[in-house]
Amino acid sequence: MASRKKTEPKPLSIPYFRLYDLRHTALTRMGEGGVSEIELMKIAGWGSTQMAARYVHPSKRRMGKAIEKLEQHLKEERGTAEL
């Protein structure tokens, strides 16, 4: 009986990352999804909301939505003031 040569499996090509990177991504996405700085602080176990500024990098789309909220608020204020 002929013996079969065992071959070593080829290593996977996975980009370098640290577990910290997964945490950073999750917290950033939570922030962009609307989670407040206070909520992020509690979830991450930070002592202050200043750490949220290091993790949350708002996209242009998110900042545009913030401006839309301001515009909507101003329209509502004008509407109630005119009554």
JOKA-V902284 format. One record per backbone hydrogen bond with DSSP energy under -1.0 kcal/mol. NH is the residue of the N-H (numbers start at 1). CO is the residue of the C=O. E is the energy in kcal/mol with one decimal. If there is no record, write none. Layout:
<<NH:CO:E> <NH:CO:E>>
This chain:
<<14:12:-1.1> <21:18:-1.1> <23:19:-1.7> <24:20:-2.8> <25:21:-2.4> <26:22:-2.5> <27:23:-2.7> <28:24:-2.4> <29:25:-2.6> <30:26:-2.1> <31:27:-2.3> <32:28:-2.5> <33:29:-1.6> <34:31:-1.3> <35:30:-2.4> <40:36:-2.7> <41:37:-2.5> <42:38:-2.1> <43:39:-2.7> <44:40:-2.9> <45:41:-1.3> <46:41:-1.9> <52:49:-1.2> <54:51:-1.1> <55:51:-1.0> <56:52:-3.2> <63:59:-2.3> <64:60:-2.3> <65:61:-1.9> <66:62:-1.7> <67:63:-1.8> <68:64:-2.1> <69:65:-2.1> <70:66:-1.8> <71:67:-2.6> <72:68:-2.6> <73:69:-2.5> <74:70:-2.7> <75:71:-2.2> <76:72:-2.3> <77:73:-2.5> <78:74:-2.5> <79:75:-2.2> <80:76:-2.1> <81:77:-2.0> <82:78:-1.5>>
